[in-house]
Amino acid sequence: MIQIKNNNLVQIKTCPDFGRNEKVKPARKFWIEPDFLYPLVKGLEIYRNVMSQSKKDLYVLVPNKGITKQLLEDCENDMEDKPKCEGFFSTYQDQLILRSTYSKRMTEHAPYFCISNVGSYTFAPFKVVWPEQPGNKSFRAAVITKGNDPISGQKVFVPDHKLFFVDFYDSEPAYYLCGLLNSSTVQAFIDSHNISIQVGNVFKHMNLPEFDADNKKHKELSALSEVAHNEDNKIKRQALLKTISKLGNSLL
C-alpha cells in the first residue's frame, strides 16, 4: 500500500520477485516524488477479469516521455527537481546501466534511468491491450484507461512490457476494436497460429474493418464492449462477451 506524506511524497515498495536480478533483492521502501509514477497493468490481470481494468496496487516509474534528444534532455532536467526520485534510481544505477534495452537501444548520452520503449502512445487515454503469450488460454483483449494515483486521483494505465497494445485518443474506436478482437472468429484464428506468428503482429495477418462512426453496428459493438468492461458480475459479463462475439463475427 502506498503511503503519502504531507509534502506530497509517496512511499513505494519495490517488487524484486517480478524480475530475475538477484542484486535488487530484498524488497525495499523509498519515499519519492510521485510525478513519474503510473498505475501498472500486468498480463495475468487481464485474464483474471477479461474485460475489466486492473485494481491491483502496482505502479511503474516512467521518467521520460519519449526517446528523442530533446525529451531525454527534458527528463534529465526534470529529475534535478526530484531529489528523492533521483536517489531511488541511483540506488540501482549499476543494474539499470546493464539493461540490454538501455545499452543496445538508447543513445550514448541517454540518462541511465530512462526507458527505451516510450512515446506519446504510452500516455494515450485509451489502450487496447493483449498479452504477448496467452499460454494455454484463449486470446483475449481489454481496454485500459485510467487507474488510481496517490496524489492527483487518476493517471493513465501503463502496460507491462509483456503486453502489446494499440493507443487511442477516443473511446469508441478503442472499445470497438476490443470487441472485434474478442470475437470467436479472431480468437480461433490467433489461437491456431500463436506458435507460428508473434501475437504482437496480429494485424499483419488479419484485415479488420476500421471503426465507422456512421455504422450503427460498429457503435453498438463499441457500446457493448464498454458496458462489459464496467460489469463486475461474472455471469452477466460472460453473457455480454457472447453477445459481443456474435456481433463481432457478423462484422468480419
Residue pairs with C-beta under 8 A, 6 or more apart in sequence:
1 57
2 10
2 11
2 12
2 57
2 59
2 150
3 10
3 11
4 10
4 11
4 150
4 151
5 11
5 31
8 33
8 34
8 151
9 31
9 32
9 33
9 34
9 84
10 31
10 32
10 33
10 34
10 37
10 150
10 151
11 29
11 30
11 31
11 32
12 29
12 30
12 32
12 37
12 59
12 88
13 27
13 28
13 29
14 24
14 27
14 28
14 29
14 30
15 27
15 58
16 24
16 25
16 26
16 27
17 27
21 95
23 94
23 95
24 92
24 95
28 91
30 84
30 87
30 88
30 91
31 84
32 82
32 84
32 85
32 87
32 88
33 82
33 84
33 85
34 149
34 150
34 151
35 78
35 82
35 85
36 61
36 62
36 63
36 82
36 85
37 59
37 60
37 61
37 149
37 150
37 155
38 59
38 60
38 61
38 62
38 147
38 149
38 155
38 156
38 157
38 158
39 54
39 58
39 59
39 146
39 147
39 148
39 149
39 155
39 156
39 157
39 158
40 54
40 56
40 58
40 59
40 60
40 157
40 158
40 159
40 160
41 53
41 54
41 58
41 129
41 144
41 147
41 157
41 158
41 159
41 160
41 163
42 54
42 56
42 58
42 160
42 162
42 163
43 131
43 132
43 133
43 160
43 162
43 163
44 131
45 54
45 56
46 129
46 130
46 131
46 140
46 141
46 142
46 163
47 131
47 137
47 140
50 140
50 142
50 182
50 237
50 241
51 142
51 143
51 178
51 182
51 225
51 228
51 229
51 231
51 237
51 240
51 241
52 142
52 229
52 230
52 231
52 232
52 237
53 142
53 144
53 145
53 147
53 157
53 229
54 144
54 147
54 157
60 158
60 160
61 85
61 88
61 89
62 115
62 118
62 122
62 158
63 75
63 78
63 79
63 85
63 89
63 111
63 113
63 114
63 115
64 71
64 72
64 74
64 75
64 111
64 114
64 115
64 118
65 71
65 74
65 75
65 118
65 119
65 120
65 122
65 123
66 72
66 118
66 119
66 120
67 106
67 107
67 110
67 114
67 116
67 118
67 119
69 107
72 107
72 109
72 110
72 111
72 114
75 111
75 114
76 111
79 85
79 86
79 89
79 111
79 113
80 86
86 113
89 96
89 112
89 113
93 112
93 113
96 102
96 112
96 113
97 103
97 112
101 115
101 116
101 117
102 110
102 112
102 114
102 116
105 116
105 117
106 114
106 116
117 161
120 167
121 127
121 165
121 167
122 158
122 167
123 156
124 156
124 167
124 168
124 169
125 145
125 146
125 156
125 168
125 169
126 143
126 144
126 145
126 167
126 168
126 169
126 170
126 171
126 174
127 143
127 144
127 145
127 156
127 157
127 159
127 165
127 166
127 167
127 168
127 174
128 141
128 142
128 143
128 165
128 166
128 168
128 174
128 177
128 178
128 181
129 141
129 142
129 143
129 144
129 159
129 163
129 164
129 165
130 139
130 140
130 141
130 142
130 163
130 164
130 165
130 181
130 199
130 202
131 140
131 162
131 163
131 164
131 199
132 162
132 163
132 164
132 199
132 200
133 162
133 199
134 140
134 190
134 191
134 194
134 199
138 187
138 191
139 181
139 186
139 187
139 190
139 191
139 194
139 199
140 181
140 182
140 187
141 177
141 178
141 181
141 182
142 178
142 229
143 171
143 174
143 175
143 178
143 225
143 226
143 229
144 157
144 159
144 165
145 156
145 157
145 171
146 154
146 155
146 156
146 157
147 154
147 155
147 156
147 157
148 154
149 155
159 165
164 199
164 200
166 174
166 177
168 174
168 177
171 222
171 226
172 211
172 213
172 219
172 222
173 211
173 222
175 221
175 222
175 223
175 225
175 226
175 229
176 211
176 218
176 219
176 221
176 222
176 225
177 208
177 211
178 225
179 221
179 222
179 224
179 225
179 244
179 247
179 248
180 186
180 208
180 209
180 221
180 248
180 251
180 252
181 187
181 202
182 225
182 241
182 244
182 245
182 248
183 244
183 245
183 246
183 247
183 248
183 249
183 252
184 245
184 249
185 248
185 249
185 252
186 206
186 208
186 248
186 252
187 245
189 205
189 206
190 199
190 202
193 205
197 204
197 205
208 252
209 218
209 251
209 252
211 218
211 222
212 218
213 219
217 247
217 250
217 251
218 251
220 247
221 244
221 247
221 248
221 251
224 240
224 243
224 244
224 247
225 244
227 240
228 237
228 240
228 241
228 244
231 237
231 240
